[in-house]
Amino acid sequence: MPIKIGSIVDERYRVTARIGHGGMAEVYEATDFITKKRIAIKLIREDVMANPINLRRFQNEATIAASLNHPNIVKVYNHGTYEGVPYIANEYVAGQTLKDALDFRSALPLQEAISIMIQLTSALQYAHEHNIVHRDVKPHNIFYLPDGTIKLGDFGIAEPINISSGQEKSKDIIGSVHYMAPEISRGYPATPQSDVYSAGITLFELITGRVPFNDVDPVKVVVAHIRDKVPSPRKYLPHCSKEVERVIVKATARSFKERYHSAQEFHDDLVILTQNADLLKEKKSFFARIFGFK
């Protein structure tokens, strides 16, 4: 059930335009009468709402994201129902997703990618400190604004960090296989280190233009994440510095002991890279240095 332009939602938001639609919802631009701000309203699609699992995820995003307030997380202002259909009123983000940017540009320069990742790991650390694990970190869920700011969104499958769950396996394995940490694929609960792994895969993709395991069969992708080490980014980006390679290797380690213990550790190493320009310089081969090859 689409909202007509000019309609008033909850006696507070005037709908001014239809922005588009996603897999779960129709998205509209609106004006908040109280704050005078331009906002976005996500209205769950009725066909999607018919599935109770989808309805629960939409409501989950509304309640979990509303508790978070960070400059690199899409802010949820309010949620409710419009003519019986759930909606979320959130920050209006005028930008594309990182997935859109990659589709257009193939890959991003190292310095730009590191800047993005510093913001992303800051957002993740904040969420983790507030007992929330995102569980679906990937370029599709990260908005990229023209000024270089990123905003992490889509907390639909996020959940509270369950400290008491230990190593108890779950029957429900949810997430995006190309970015999913191996422990989740094996049925174990998601942890902050699982988000770190997904962020590491995201960095790999930002600088190489591809995910490390890209088989058309999702089962083979899952098995690769469980059994194989993530290949070096230098395989696809020969001039990638060894320092950036080391950070990616540590972020995407299969073992908890070898992986960054927190998003903050990942963040701190990324900041160190920016403090020394030599650490981000392209590493050229002997022949490139002598003859000027790329």
C-alpha positions in Angstrom: 0.0 0.0 0.0 1.9 3.1 -1.2 1.6 6.4 0.7 0.2 9.3 -1.4 2.4 12.3 -1.7 1.1 15.0 0.7 -0.2 12.4 3.2 0.4 13.0 7.0 2.0 10.1 8.9 1.3 10.0 12.7 0.2 13.7 12.6 3.9 14.6 12.4 5.4 13.8 9.0 4.3 15.2 5.7 5.3 12.9 2.8 6.9 15.0 0.0 8.3 12.4 -2.5 8.8 8.7 -3.1 12.5 8.0 -3.0 12.5 4.3 -4.1 12.2 0.8 -2.8 14.3 -2.0 -1.4 13.8 -5.6 -0.7 11.8 -4.9 2.4 10.3 -1.5 2.1 9.1 1.5 0.1 11.1 4.6 1.0 9.7 8.2 1.1 11.0 11.6 1.7 9.1 13.6 4.3 9.2 16.7 6.5 9.0 16.5 10.3 6.6 19.2 11.5 8.3 19.4 14.9 12.0 19.5 14.0 11.6 20.9 10.5 14.1 18.3 9.3 13.9 16.3 6.1 13.7 12.7 7.0 13.2 9.3 5.3 10.2 7.0 6.0 10.6 3.3 5.3 7.2 1.6 5.0 7.3 -2.2 5.0 5.8 -3.7 1.8 2.6 -5.6 2.4 3.8 -8.6 0.5 6.9 -8.7 2.7 4.9 -8.1 5.9 2.9 -11.3 5.2 6.0 -13.3 6.3 6.3 -13.1 10.1 10.1 -13.4 9.9 10.3 -10.4 7.6 8.0 -8.4 9.9 10.1 -9.3 12.9 13.3 -8.2 11.2 11.7 -4.8 10.2 10.5 -4.3 13.8 13.9 -5.4 15.1 15.7 -2.8 13.0 13.3 -0.1 14.3 13.9 -0.9 18.0 17.6 -1.7 17.9 18.8 1.1 15.6 16.7 3.6 17.5 18.9 3.0 20.6 22.1 4.0 18.7 23.4 7.6 18.2 26.6 7.8 16.3 27.7 10.0 13.4 28.4 7.0 11.2 25.2 5.1 11.9 21.9 6.0 10.2 19.8 7.5 13.0 16.3 6.2 13.6 14.1 8.9 15.0 10.8 7.1 15.4 8.7 4.1 14.4 5.1 3.2 14.4 2.3 2.2 12.0 0.6 4.0 9.1 -2.9 2.5 8.4 -1.8 -0.7 10.1 1.5 -1.0 8.3 4.8 -0.6 10.2 7.1 2.3 9.3 10.5 3.6 10.4 11.3 7.4 10.4 15.1 7.8 10.0 17.7 10.2 9.1 17.6 11.3 5.4 20.9 10.1 3.8 21.6 11.9 0.5 24.1 9.5 -1.0 24.7 6.2 -2.7 25.8 2.9 -1.0 29.3 1.6 -1.2 28.0 -1.2 -3.4 26.8 1.5 -5.9 30.2 3.2 -5.8 32.0 -0.1 -6.4 29.6 -1.0 -9.3 30.5 2.4 -10.9 34.2 2.6 -10.0 35.2 -1.0 -9.7 37.6 -0.3 -6.8 38.6 2.6 -4.6 42.1 4.0 -3.9 43.8 2.8 -0.8 43.6 6.2 1.1 39.9 6.5 0.3 39.2 3.0 1.4 41.1 3.3 4.7 39.2 6.6 5.5 35.9 4.7 4.9 37.0 1.8 7.1 38.1 4.1 10.0 34.6 5.4 10.1 33.0 1.9 9.8 35.1 0.4 12.6 34.2 3.4 14.8 30.5 2.8 14.2 30.9 -0.9 14.9 32.8 -0.3 18.1 30.1 2.0 19.3 27.4 -0.6 18.5 29.4 -3.3 20.3 29.9 -1.1 23.3 26.1 -0.8 23.4 25.7 -4.6 23.3 24.7 -4.8 19.6 26.2 -7.0 16.9 25.2 -5.9 13.4 25.6 -9.3 11.6 25.3 -8.0 8.1 28.2 -5.7 7.5 28.8 -5.3 3.7 29.0 -2.5 1.1 25.2 -2.8 0.3 24.4 -1.6 3.9 26.8 1.3 4.0 25.8 4.7 2.7 28.5 6.8 1.1 27.9 10.6 1.2 29.5 13.0 -1.3 31.7 14.6 1.5 33.2 11.2 2.2 31.1 10.4 5.3 29.8 6.9 5.6 26.6 5.8 7.4 26.0 2.2 8.5 22.4 1.1 8.1 20.1 -1.9 7.9 20.1 -3.4 11.4 17.4 -5.8 10.4 19.2 -8.9 11.6 21.2 -7.2 14.3 20.9 -8.7 17.8 22.0 -8.1 21.4 25.4 -9.7 22.2 24.6 -12.9 24.1 27.4 -13.3 26.5 25.9 -16.4 28.1 25.5 -18.3 24.8 29.0 -19.5 24.9 29.6 -22.0 22.0 26.0 -23.2 21.8 25.1 -23.7 18.2 22.1 -22.1 16.5 19.7 -23.6 14.0 19.3 -20.2 12.2 22.2 -19.1 10.1 21.5 -15.6 8.8 23.6 -13.2 6.8 25.3 -12.6 3.5 27.5 -15.6 2.5 30.2 -13.5 0.8 30.9 -11.6 4.0 29.9 -14.1 6.7 32.4 -15.0 9.4 33.2 -18.8 9.4 32.0 -19.3 12.9 28.5 -18.1 11.9 28.5 -20.4 8.9 29.2 -23.2 11.4 26.2 -22.3 13.4 27.8 -20.4 16.3 26.5 -17.1 17.7 27.6 -13.9 16.1 30.1 -11.8 18.2 31.8 -8.5 17.7 34.6 -10.4 16.1 32.2 -11.7 13.5 31.5 -8.0 12.5 35.2 -7.5 12.4 35.6 -10.3 9.9 32.8 -8.9 7.7 34.4 -5.5 7.8 37.8 -7.0 6.8 36.1 -8.6 3.8 34.5 -5.2 3.0 38.0 -3.6 3.0 39.3 -6.4 0.7 36.5 -5.6 -1.7 36.9 -1.9 -1.6 40.5 -2.0 -2.8 40.4 -5.1 -5.1 36.9 -4.6 -6.6 35.9 -8.2 -5.7 35.1 -10.4 -2.7 37.7 -13.1 -1.9 35.4 -16.1 -2.5 33.0 -15.5 -5.4 31.6 -18.8 -6.6 28.1 -18.8 -8.0 27.2 -21.6 -5.6 26.6 -20.1 -2.2 27.4 -23.4 -0.4 30.9 -23.4 -2.0 31.4 -19.8 -0.8 30.4 -20.8 2.8 32.8 -23.8 2.7 35.6 -21.6 1.4 35.2 -19.1 4.3 35.3 -22.1 6.7 38.2 -24.0 5.2 40.4 -21.5 3.4 42.4 -18.5 4.3 41.3 -15.3 2.6 43.7 -14.7 -0.2 46.2 -11.8 -0.1 44.8 -8.6 -1.7 48.1 -8.4 -3.4 46.9 -11.3 -5.6 44.5 -8.9 -7.3 46.2 -5.6 -6.4 50.0 -6.2 -6.7 50.9 -2.6 -5.6 48.9 -3.0 -2.3 51.3 -2.2 0.6 52.3 -5.0 2.9 50.9 -3.0 5.9 47.4 -2.9 4.4 47.8 -6.6 3.5 48.7 -7.3 7.2 45.6 -5.5 8.5 43.3 -7.4 6.1 44.9 -10.7 7.0 44.4 -10.0 10.7 40.8 -8.8 10.3 39.8 -11.9 8.3 41.6 -14.6 10.3 39.5 -17.7 10.8 40.8 -18.1 14.3 39.5 -15.8 17.0 43.0 -15.8 18.6 44.6 -14.4 15.4 41.7 -12.0 14.5 41.4 -8.5 15.9 39.7 -9.0 19.3 37.6 -5.8 18.8 36.6 -3.3 16.2 38.6 -0.8 18.2 41.8 -2.7 17.6 41.0 -2.8 13.9 40.3 0.9 14.0 43.5 1.8 15.7 45.7 -0.1 13.2 43.8 1.7 10.3 44.5 5.1 12.0 48.2 4.2 12.2 48.2 3.6 8.5 47.1 7.2 7.9 49.7 8.6 10.2 52.5 7.5 8.0 52.1 8.2 4.3 54.7 5.6 3.4 52.5 2.8 4.7 49.9 3.5 2.0 52.3 4.0 -0.8 52.0 1.7 -3.8 54.7 -1.0 -3.7 56.1 -1.1 -7.2 58.0 -4.0 -8.6 61.7 -3.8 -9.6 60.8 -3.4 -13.3 58.1 -0.8 -12.5 60.7 1.2 -10.7 63.3 0.9 -13.4 61.2 1.2 -16.5 58.1 2.9 -15.2 55.7 0.1 -15.7 52.4 0.2 -13.8 
